[in-house]
Amino acid sequence: MNKQPLVSVLMTVYNREKYIAEAIDSVLASTYKNFELIIVDDGSKDNSVNLGRSFSENDDRVKVYINENNLGDYPNRNQAASYAKGKYIKYVDADDMIYPHGLELLVYYMEQYPDAGYGLCSLPQDKARIFPFQLSTTDAYKRHYFEQHLFYKAPLSSIIRKSAFEDVGRFSGKQHLGDFEMWHVLSQKYPVVLMPHGIVWYREHDDQQMNDNRTDPYVPFKYILAAEELLNSDKCPLMDEDKSRAIKKVRKQQAVSILSAAKHHSIAKAMEMKKACSLNYIDIIKNKLG
C-alpha cells in the first residue's frame, strides 16, 4: 500500500491550448507519484479539452471534466476541488508549470507540520531562519502587515490541506482577489508553512487576468479595500493595538492609491476609488502628508 498521502493537483482551464500540454507534462514528470490530476475546463472555445483528454487516455491519474456553464476563475477552482480525493490540493494552472521535485518538496514540508492548514512557496529568503518553518495565525498577519507581504501569492504558490480548505468555505468567488482573501481567512484559524523558491514556475503572458493590475488602478485598489475589511473582522487574530496599526497603514495605502490614480489616470477614476472606501478628502491629505 502506498503510504504517501494522495495529492490532488487541480488544473482549471479556459482557452489554454498554447500552454496546457506543457503544464500537464510538468505534473506527470513529478518525482512524487501518488497524485491525481484533475482538469476542469470552463467552456473553452479552442482545443484545450482534446489536449487534456489525450493525456487522460494514457494515464488513469488524469481526469478531465467539463463545466456545463462558464463559472469564472475562482468558482471553477472550487469546482475542481469538489472532485478532489487527496489529503492536499495543489493548484497548477494550465499556463503554469511545476518542477519535477515540486510535489515531493511541498508534501515533505507540509508533513512536518501537521497543524498547518496550508503552505506558501516562492517566498523571498528569510533573514533569520531557513525554510521551511511555520507561522502561527497571529505571526502570519504580523509578517504580512509589518514585515514583508505574505498574502500576495497566487494559488500556484500554495499547497492546501483539503480539510482546512473545506472548513473555511472554499474561495468566496471574488474576482481578482480570491487568493489574497483565502490566505487571510485560512490564517484566521490555521498556521501556515513558509517554503522557498524553485518549486513552481509562473508564466507571464498577455492573456492573463492579472494584467488588469497594470492597466486599471481600481484592481490593485480592491486588495487594499479587502485588507481593511479583513482586518476589521472579529476573526482577525491580531491584538487591538496591532490591528489598529495595520488598519492605519492600509488606509494610508488607500490614500496614496487614490492620489496616484488622479495623477496618472483620471479624476473620475480617483473619485470612483474614493467612493468605495471610508476616507474623506481631509483623510486623504493627512494620510499622504503623514
URZI-V542548 format. One record per residue. N is the residue number from 0. PHI is phi in radians with two decimals (* if undefined). Layout:
N|PHI / N|PHI
This chain:
0|* / 1|-1.32 / 2|-1.53 / 3|-1.26 / 4|-1.14 / 5|-1.23 / 6|-1.97 / 7|-1.70 / 8|-1.50 / 9|-1.94 / 10|-2.13 / 11|-1.55 / 12|-2.34 / 13|-2.64 / 14|0.93 / 15|-2.19 / 16|-1.08 / 17|-1.26 / 18|-2.16 / 19|-1.10 / 20|-1.10 / 21|-1.13 / 22|-1.10 / 23|-1.12 / 24|-0.97 / 25|-1.13 / 26|-1.24 / 27|-1.18 / 28|-1.46 / 29|-1.08 / 30|-1.22 / 31|-1.44 / 32|-1.83 / 33|-1.55 / 34|-2.42 / 35|-2.09 / 36|-1.93 / 37|-1.82 / 38|-1.86 / 39|-2.15 / 40|-1.54 / 41|-1.87 / 42|1.57 / 43|-1.05 / 44|-1.76 / 45|-1.90 / 46|-1.68 / 47|-1.01 / 48|-1.11 / 49|-1.09 / 50|-1.14 / 51|-1.10 / 52|-1.14 / 53|-1.09 / 54|-1.38 / 55|-1.15 / 56|-1.20 / 57|-1.93 / 58|-2.57 / 59|-1.29 / 60|-1.37 / 61|-1.66 / 62|-2.21 / 63|-2.01 / 64|-2.16 / 65|-2.20 / 66|-1.26 / 67|-1.18 / 68|-2.26 / 69|-1.20 / 70|-1.66 / 71|1.67 / 72|-0.98 / 73|-1.28 / 74|-1.03 / 75|-1.25 / 76|-1.10 / 77|-1.13 / 78|-1.07 / 79|-1.07 / 80|-1.12 / 81|-1.16 / 82|-1.55 / 83|-1.26 / 84|-1.97 / 85|-1.42 / 86|-1.20 / 87|-2.11 / 88|-2.00 / 89|-2.36 / 90|-1.40 / 91|-2.29 / 92|-1.14 / 93|-1.24 / 94|-2.00 / 95|-2.02 / 96|-2.54 / 97|-2.12 / 98|-1.19 / 99|-0.95 / 100|-1.54 / 101|-1.03 / 102|-1.08 / 103|-1.05 / 104|-1.17 / 105|-1.02 / 106|-1.18 / 107|-1.01 / 108|-1.15 / 109|-1.15 / 110|-1.18 / 111|-1.35 / 112|-2.28 / 113|-1.14 / 114|-1.51 / 115|-1.23 / 116|-1.58 / 117|-2.85 / 118|-2.34 / 119|-2.17 / 120|-2.06 / 121|1.05 / 122|-1.80 / 123|-1.05 / 124|-1.00 / 125|-1.39 / 126|-1.34 / 127|-2.00 / 128|-2.35 / 129|-1.54 / 130|-1.28 / 131|-1.48 / 132|-2.65 / 133|-1.84 / 134|-1.97 / 135|-1.19 / 136|-1.03 / 137|-1.13 / 138|-1.18 / 139|-1.11 / 140|-1.12 / 141|-1.08 / 142|-1.08 / 143|-1.15 / 144|-1.59 / 145|-2.16 / 146|-2.09 / 147|-2.59 / 148|-1.07 / 149|-1.96 / 150|-1.55 / 151|-1.57 / 152|-2.13 / 153|-1.26 / 154|-0.95 / 155|-0.99 / 156|-1.54 / 157|-2.18 / 158|-2.34 / 159|-2.18 / 160|-1.19 / 161|-1.04 / 162|-1.10 / 163|-1.22 / 164|-1.03 / 165|-1.21 / 166|-1.08 / 167|-1.58 / 168|1.59 / 169|1.11 / 170|-1.19 / 171|-1.28 / 172|1.70 / 173|-1.15 / 174|-1.12 / 175|1.33 / 176|-1.92 / 177|-1.07 / 178|-1.26 / 179|-0.95 / 180|-1.16 / 181|-1.07 / 182|-1.17 / 183|-1.09 / 184|-1.17 / 185|-1.07 / 186|-1.34 / 187|-1.29 / 188|-2.19 / 189|-2.26 / 190|-1.15 / 191|-2.14 / 192|-1.75 / 193|-1.68 / 194|-2.36 / 195|-1.49 / 196|-1.27 / 197|1.48 / 198|-1.88 / 199|-2.29 / 200|-2.27 / 201|-1.73 / 202|-1.53 / 203|-1.93 / 204|-2.70 / 205|-1.28 / 206|-1.62 / 207|-1.38 / 208|-1.12 / 209|-1.17 / 210|-1.09 / 211|-1.04 / 212|-1.06 / 213|-1.55 / 214|-1.93 / 215|-2.13 / 216|-1.13 / 217|-1.22 / 218|-1.16 / 219|-1.13 / 220|-1.11 / 221|-1.07 / 222|-1.11 / 223|-1.24 / 224|-1.11 / 225|-1.11 / 226|-1.05 / 227|-1.11 / 228|-1.09 / 229|-1.22 / 230|-1.19 / 231|-1.37 / 232|-1.13 / 233|-1.11 / 234|-1.55 / 235|-1.04 / 236|-1.39 / 237|-1.27 / 238|-1.22 / 239|-0.96 / 240|-1.11 / 241|-1.19 / 242|-1.07 / 243|-1.09 / 244|-1.14 / 245|-1.18 / 246|-1.12 / 247|-1.05 / 248|-1.12 / 249|-1.15 / 250|-1.16 / 251|-1.15 / 252|-1.09 / 253|-1.07 / 254|-1.09 / 255|-1.09 / 256|-1.13 / 257|-1.13 / 258|-1.12 / 259|-1.14 / 260|-1.11 / 261|-1.12 / 262|-1.36 / 263|-1.83 / 264|-2.14 / 265|-2.83 / 266|-1.11 / 267|-1.08 / 268|-1.16 / 269|-1.10 / 270|-1.16 / 271|-1.07 / 272|-1.20 / 273|-1.09 / 274|-1.09 / 275|-1.44 / 276|-2.12 / 277|-1.56 / 278|-1.33 / 279|-1.81 / 280|-1.04 / 281|-1.13 / 282|-1.01 / 283|-1.06 / 284|-1.12 / 285|-1.10 / 286|-1.12 / 287|-1.15 / 288|-1.29 / 289|-1.43
